[in-house]
Amino acid sequence: MELDQAITGRRSIRKFTDYVVSDEEIRDLIEAARQAPSWANTQVWEFIAVRNKELIEKVTGTYAEKNPATKGSLGASVLIAACAKTGVSGCYNGKDVTSLSSWYMFDLGMAVQNLCLKAHDMGLGTVVVGLMDHQACKKVLGVPAGREVVAVIPVGRPAAPGKSGPPRKEFAEFLYRDTYGSAF
């Protein structure tokens, strides 16, 4: 698959077949995530591949009520919890050196995007779940202090072909020349 096809064709998938994602496929997804750039090469991401059905139910139980990804997550053969070390990215000697103290979110976001694009390339579907009680999920998964569970990514074979994506903003709505608001 060409990169442009992967970028424009990837969709959030919330319904999966009974296909079981293999350990090798999970390693391939994590390898793609591992190749993402990060602040000072800190590579703050950590991932938990959750296969145990009882644990999948507990993780999904931390989702917000009426989260549209709940049913799909329960039907996925694996959930990948995307975690990050805090106090490292955007920091020197444990102190923030940027006014954006959550720089780990940017680093993890790039890693998760790589993972999702790789999944699409492999014929798998994903959706990034963030509407949840992060602290409860952290507790369920035994994530220690100094780390955060940022998102959960159910992975599986899509039950139906992806629909066409929602419309995208026109460049004039978000691309400027030289200063904010100046037409490009």
N, C-alpha and C positions, 0 to 999 in steps of 0.2 A: 504494500500500500504506500502510495506517495504521501509525503508529509501534508501537503495541502488537503488531500482527501481525508486524512485522519483528523485534521483540525476542523474542517467544515462538516464532516460526517459524524463525529462523535456526539452522542446524545446521552442524557441521563436516563438510565434504564431502571425501572422499578418493578419489573416482573421477569422472573427467570424460569428456565426449564429446570428439570431435575438433574441436569448435567453437573457432575462433581468436578470442580476445578482441581487440577492435580497440584501436588507439591512443586513439581517442576515449573508449572505455569505461574505459581505464586512466586517462586524464585525469579522467574523472568520479569514479572511485574516489579518486584523489589529492586532488581538490577537496574531497570529503567529509572526508578525513583532515585537510586543511588548515584546516578550520573548527573543529577541536577546540580547546578551551581549553588554555592552558599556563601554567606558572609565569611571572609577570611578562611574559606574552606573548612568551616567548623562542622559541617554535615550534622546538624543538630537533630535530624529526623531519626525516629525509631518507630518500628511497626510491629503490631501484634496481629498475627493471623489467627482468627478465632474460628475454629471448626466445631467445637463441642456444642451440640444443639441446645443444651441447657444454658450454656454461657451466652450463646447467640440470643436466646430469649431474654436473659437478664440484661444484656447490652441494649437490645431493642426496647426493653422496658424503661430505659433511661431517656428514650426519645420523648419529645414533647407530644402531648395528646394530639391526635389527628395529624401527626406527621405523615405526609404522603409516602414516605419511604419505609414505613413500618412493615407493611405486608411483604414487600419485596425483600426486605432484610431478613425476615423470618424464613423466606423461601430460598435464600442464597445458601450455597454450600460453604461459603467462607465470608467472614467480615474482616476487613483489614482496618484496624484502629491505627490512625495516623497520629503519632505522638511527637513531641519535641522537647528537647532539653531547654530550660529557660536560663537566663543569666549568662548566655554564651554568645549567641548571635547578636550583633549590634553592640557588643561589649568588649572592653579590654580590662583584664584583671578583675572580672566580675562586676564592672561598673558600666552602665549605659554610656555610650559615647555618641549616641544619636538621640534626638528628642523622641524618636519613635521606639519606645521601649519594648515593643513586641516584634522586633525584627524577625524572630524565629517564625512568625506567621508567614512572612514573605518566602523565606527559605523552604518551609514545609509546603507552601502553596506550589512552588515550582516542582518540587519532588512529586506531589500528588498529581499535578497536571501530567508529568511524564508517565506516571503509573496509569492514569486513565487513558492517555493516548495509546500506550502500549497495549492495554487491555483491548481497546477498540481494534487495533491492528491485528490482534490475536483472535478476533471474533468473539470477544467477551464483552460484557456490558458492566457498567459501573454507575453509581450515583454517589455524590459526596454529601454526606449527612452531617449537618452541623446544628440542627434544631433539636437540642437535647440538653439534659442536665449533665454538663461536662464533669462536674465533681462526682456525681453518682457513678458515671461510667468509669471514671478514674479508679474509684473504689472497687467496683465490680472486677476490673481487670488487674487490680493490684499494682497500679502505676505509682511509683514512689514520688516523694517530694522532689522538687526541682525539675519536674517534667509535667507536661500537660497533654491530655487527650484533646486534640483539636477537632478531629472529624472521624467518622466511621464510613468505610467504603464497602458496601456489599458488592460482591463480584460473582458473576455467573454468565451463563449463556442466555442471551436475550430470548424471551418467549415469543416476541414478535419483532419484525424489522423496525428499526428506528424511524420515527416520523420525521418529516422535515422540521427543521428548527424554527424557533420563533423569529420574527423579523429583527434585524439588527439596526441600530441607529445609523443614520447617515454621518459621514465624516464631519460634516459641518457642525454636528451636535457635540463633538468631543475632540476634534483635532484642531489645534490652533497653530499659528505661525508666530514665533518669537515671544509673544506675551499672551497671557490668558485672554480669550475672547477675540483675538485678532484672527480673521478668516485665513484659512490655509489655502 
